[in-house]
């Protein structure tokens, strides 16, 4: 299982972007054929002054061409991309070329398009996509399927036929095999795991304390960033008030989780997801988090780095707990009226019986 994305990158291992202009001479491919990674959304201003937002194109395949204007193979692949543009209509395929080299100006990218490019969007990376998408060499082609998941990553000068095959396959969107996320106010799904120090624990063992569940990936950029926030949270809430549990979803070794904790983390529970917690908690991107109140109910659900600003407030209010839903008893009628009704019915029945007996005797 490799659901490592909402934001994906080898944390702490990105080369300086000034090196991006070094073109790769080799070709390399990454195809995600089982669980796919959710592409990080972004908005950029293009070289014509318009905007490009990745999520605006859900329902179409998107090709993202990460480039550098001084890269020889980046120039070569533009010819292949122009053939793709001729073979796929705009209703099937959206294309964008993004300059990730710090050395490239908007004017450089504009001249690059005029000399080598085609009729699609060109933009300069102003949102640190080179880091978020882990761009270490150029060119790199990301194929995003119709549901917004990364279908393939092609590094180096690729043929248009190879890219076309990926595009056709990406028309079948990926649906992650997860349950709907538990809603606020619902009882949080219980789980039992073994932490990286071989200690067994269960969510239900933490009743009486607020629990922050952090579902992360060790190589996801924003998972590492969130650990900084959690360390501040840990300083402001005692262990009697708050339990933090970081669960690594996807393909991780215990050693990788230990390295992640050592590099980014803090003094709380870290564990590998060996019980498919990510499925029961509806995780389709990381980081995903839940604040569970003192009674074991979901207090809030967080996805992505931008939504964690009010985390401390959520933890504070989760201390109040949740009143369990009251199941009403079956409706009951007062006993006295029931007995009176029965008595009246019996008296009427006896009276009718006596009347019938008298009539028979009178005959």
C-alpha positions in Angstrom: 0.0 0.0 0.0 1.4 3.4 -1.0 -1.0 6.1 0.0 1.8 8.5 0.8 0.4 11.7 -0.7 -1.7 14.6 -0.1 1.6 16.2 -0.3 4.6 14.1 -1.4 8.3 14.7 -1.1 11.3 13.1 0.4 11.5 15.4 3.4 14.9 17.0 3.8 16.4 15.4 0.6 15.5 18.0 -2.0 18.4 19.4 -4.1 18.7 23.2 -4.4 16.5 24.3 -7.3 19.5 25.9 -9.0 20.6 22.4 -9.8 17.3 21.7 -11.6 18.6 23.1 -14.8 20.8 20.1 -15.0 18.9 17.8 -17.4 18.8 14.1 -16.9 20.5 12.1 -19.5 18.7 8.9 -18.4 15.1 7.9 -18.6 13.2 6.8 -15.5 9.6 6.0 -14.9 7.3 5.6 -11.9 4.0 4.0 -12.5 1.5 3.8 -9.6 -0.6 0.8 -10.4 -2.3 0.0 -7.1 -3.0 2.8 -4.5 -2.2 6.1 -6.1 -1.1 9.4 -4.7 -3.3 12.4 -4.5 -1.7 15.3 -6.4 -1.1 18.4 -4.4 -3.4 21.3 -5.5 -1.9 24.6 -6.5 -2.7 27.9 -8.2 -0.1 29.7 -10.4 -0.2 32.9 -12.5 0.7 32.0 -16.0 3.0 34.1 -18.3 -0.1 35.7 -19.9 -1.4 37.0 -16.6 -4.1 34.3 -16.2 -4.3 31.7 -13.4 -4.0 27.9 -13.5 -5.5 25.9 -10.6 -5.0 22.1 -10.8 -8.2 21.2 -9.1 -10.2 23.2 -11.6 -9.5 20.4 -14.1 -10.9 17.5 -12.2 -12.6 15.3 -14.8 -9.8 15.7 -17.3 -6.4 14.2 -17.5 -3.7 16.7 -16.7 -0.1 16.6 -17.9 2.3 18.8 -15.8 5.6 19.4 -17.5 8.3 20.6 -15.0 11.0 22.2 -17.0 14.0 24.5 -17.1 14.7 26.8 -20.0 18.4 25.9 -20.2 17.8 22.2 -20.2 18.5 20.5 -23.6 16.1 17.6 -23.0 13.4 20.1 -21.8 13.6 21.6 -25.3 13.5 18.2 -27.0 10.4 17.0 -25.1 8.4 20.1 -26.3 8.2 18.6 -29.7 6.7 15.4 -28.2 4.3 17.4 -26.2 3.1 19.3 -29.3 2.3 15.9 -30.9 0.3 15.0 -27.8 -1.6 18.3 -28.1 -2.5 17.4 -31.7 -3.8 14.0 -30.7 -5.8 14.8 -27.6 -8.5 17.4 -27.5 -8.7 20.0 -24.7 -11.8 18.2 -23.3 -9.6 15.1 -22.8 -6.2 16.6 -21.8 -5.1 19.7 -20.0 -1.4 20.6 -20.3 0.8 23.0 -18.4 4.6 23.6 -18.5 6.0 25.0 -15.2 9.5 26.5 -15.0 11.0 25.3 -11.7 14.5 26.7 -12.0 15.2 29.7 -9.8 17.4 31.2 -12.5 14.5 31.4 -15.0 12.4 34.6 -15.2 8.9 34.9 -16.5 10.5 36.5 -19.6 12.8 33.5 -20.0 9.8 31.2 -19.9 7.9 33.3 -22.4 10.8 33.2 -24.8 11.1 29.4 -24.2 7.5 29.0 -25.3 7.9 31.2 -28.3 10.9 29.3 -29.6 10.1 25.7 -28.6 6.7 25.4 -27.0 3.1 24.8 -27.9 -0.5 26.1 -27.4 -0.9 25.4 -23.6 -0.3 27.1 -20.3 3.2 28.1 -19.3 4.0 29.5 -15.8 6.9 30.1 -13.4 6.9 28.2 -10.1 6.1 30.7 -7.4 4.5 28.2 -5.0 7.6 26.0 -4.2 6.2 23.1 -6.4 9.7 22.1 -7.1 9.9 21.1 -3.4 6.4 19.8 -3.0 6.6 17.6 -6.1 10.2 16.6 -5.4 11.6 17.9 -8.6 15.3 17.1 -8.6 16.0 16.9 -12.4 14.2 18.2 -15.5 12.2 17.4 -17.6 9.7 15.6 -15.4 6.2 14.8 -16.7 3.4 14.2 -14.1 0.3 12.5 -15.5 -2.7 13.3 -13.2 -5.8 11.1 -13.7 -9.4 12.4 -14.0 -9.9 12.1 -10.2 -6.8 14.1 -9.3 -4.5 11.2 -8.5 -1.0 10.8 -9.9 -1.0 8.1 -12.5 2.6 8.2 -13.5 5.9 10.2 -13.3 8.2 10.2 -16.3 11.7 11.6 -15.9 13.8 12.5 -18.9 13.0 12.8 -22.6 10.0 10.6 -23.3 8.3 9.7 -26.6 4.8 11.1 -27.2 3.6 7.5 -27.7 4.7 6.5 -24.2 3.0 9.6 -22.7 -0.1 8.9 -24.8 -0.4 5.4 -23.3 -0.3 6.9 -19.8 -2.9 9.5 -20.7 -5.3 7.0 -22.1 -5.0 4.9 -19.0 -5.4 7.9 -16.7 -8.9 8.5 -18.2 -10.0 5.8 -15.8 -9.9 7.7 -12.5 -8.7 6.1 -9.3 -11.1 5.6 -6.4 -9.3 5.0 -3.1 -10.5 2.0 -1.1 -11.5 3.9 2.0 -14.5 4.3 4.2 -16.2 7.7 4.5 -14.5 9.7 7.2 -16.2 9.5 10.6 -18.2 12.6 11.1 -17.8 15.0 14.0 -19.9 13.7 16.9 -19.5 10.1 15.9 -17.7 7.5 18.0 -14.1 7.3 16.7 -13.3 3.9 15.3 -11.2 2.0 17.8 -7.8 0.5 16.9 -5.0 -1.4 18.5 -1.4 -1.0 17.3 2.2 -1.6 18.5 4.4 1.5 18.6 8.0 1.7 17.4 9.2 0.8 20.9 7.1 -2.5 20.8 4.5 -1.2 23.3 0.9 -2.2 22.5 -1.8 0.5 22.8 -5.4 1.1 21.8 -7.4 4.2 21.2 -10.0 3.2 23.7 -7.3 3.0 26.4 -7.1 6.8 26.2 -10.6 7.7 27.4 -10.6 10.6 29.8 -8.0 12.4 27.7 -8.2 14.3 24.4 -6.4 12.3 21.6 -4.8 13.9 18.5 -4.5 11.3 15.8 -1.9 12.2 13.1 -2.0 10.0 10.0 1.2 10.8 8.1 3.7 9.6 5.6 7.4 9.7 6.4 8.3 11.1 2.9 5.5 13.7 2.7 6.7 17.3 3.0 3.7 18.6 4.9 3.7 15.6 7.3 7.1 16.8 8.4 5.9 20.4 8.6 3.0 19.5 10.9 5.3 17.9 13.4 6.6 21.4 14.2 3.0 22.4 15.1 2.6 19.2 17.2 5.7 20.0 19.2 4.2 23.4 20.1 0.9 21.7 21.0 2.8 19.2 23.2 4.4 22.1 25.1 1.0 23.6 25.8 -0.9 20.6 26.9 0.1 18.1 29.6 0.1 14.4 29.1 -2.9 14.1 31.4 -4.8 16.4 29.0 -3.6 15.3 25.6 -2.3 12.1 23.9 -0.7 12.5 20.5 -0.6 9.4 18.2 1.3 9.6 14.9 0.5 6.7 12.6 2.5 6.1 9.4 0.2 5.1 6.6 1.6 3.4 3.5 4.8 1.4 2.9 7.1 2.3 5.8 9.7 0.3 7.7 10.0 0.8 11.5 13.4 2.3 10.9 12.0 4.9 8.5 9.4 5.9 11.1 12.2 6.2 13.7 14.2 8.4 11.4 11.1 10.6 10.7 10.6 11.0 14.5 14.2 11.8 15.0 14.3 14.4 12.2 10.8 16.0 12.6 8.9 14.6 15.6 8.5 14.8 19.3 7.9 12.9 22.5 4.7 11.0 21.7 3.5 7.7 20.3 4.6 6.7 16.8 3.4 3.5 15.1 3.1 1.7 11.8 -0.4 1.3 10.5 -0.7 -2.5 10.5 -4.5 -2.5 11.0 -5.6 -0.4 8.0 -6.5 2.5 10.3 -6.2 4.7 7.2 -9.2 3.0 5.6 -11.5 3.3 8.6 -10.6 6.9 8.9 -11.1 7.7 5.3 -7.6 8.9 4.5 -7.0 9.9 0.9 -4.2 12.4 1.6 -1.6 13.2 4.2 -1.4 14.7 6.7 -4.9 13.8 7.9 -5.7 14.3 11.5 -8.5 13.8 14.0 -9.1 15.4 17.4 -11.0 12.8 19.6 -12.6 14.1 22.7 -12.4 12.7 26.2 -15.4 10.5 25.7 -14.0 8.9 22.5 -16.0 10.9 20.0 -14.7 12.7 16.9 -14.4 16.4 17.7 -12.8 17.6 14.5 -11.3 16.3 11.3 -8.3 18.0 9.6 -6.9 17.6 6.1 -3.8 19.3 4.8 -1.5 21.8 6.5 -3.6 24.9 6.0 -6.5 23.6 8.1 -4.6 23.2 11.4 -4.6 26.8 12.6 -7.3 26.3 15.2 -5.9 23.0 16.5 -5.2 24.2 20.0 -8.8 25.6 20.3 -10.2 22.3 19.1 -8.2 20.4 21.7 -9.3 22.8 24.5 -13.0 22.4 23.6 -12.7 18.7 23.2 -12.0 18.5 26.9 -15.7 19.0 27.5 -16.5 15.6 25.9 -19.7 14.5 24.2 -22.9 13.4 25.8 -23.7 10.0 24.4 -26.9 9.9 22.4 -29.9 9.1 24.6 -31.9 6.1 23.4 -35.5 6.7 24.5 -37.4 3.9 26.3 -40.3 2.3 24.6 -43.4 4.4 25.2 -45.5 3.1 28.2 -49.0 4.0 29.2 -49.9 4.7 32.9 -50.9 1.5 34.7 -54.1 2.8 36.4 -55.9 3.9 33.2 -55.0 0.5 31.6 -56.5 -1.4 34.6 -59.6 0.8 34.5 -60.0 0.1 30.8 -59.7 -3.6 31.3 -62.2 -3.6 34.1 -64.8 -1.7 32.1 -64.3 -4.1 29.2 -64.8 -7.1 31.4 -67.9 -5.6 33.0 -69.4 -4.9 29.6 -68.7 -8.4 28.5 -70.3 -9.9 31.6 -73.4 -7.7 31.2 -73.8 -8.8 27.6 -73.4 -12.5 28.6 -76.1 -12.2 31.3 -78.5 -10.6 28.8 -78.0 -13.5 26.4 -78.6 -16.0 29.2 -81.9 -14.3 30.2 -83.1 -14.2 26.7 -82.5 -18.0 26.3 -84.4 -18.7 29.6 -87.3 -16.6 28.5 -87.8 -18.8 25.5 
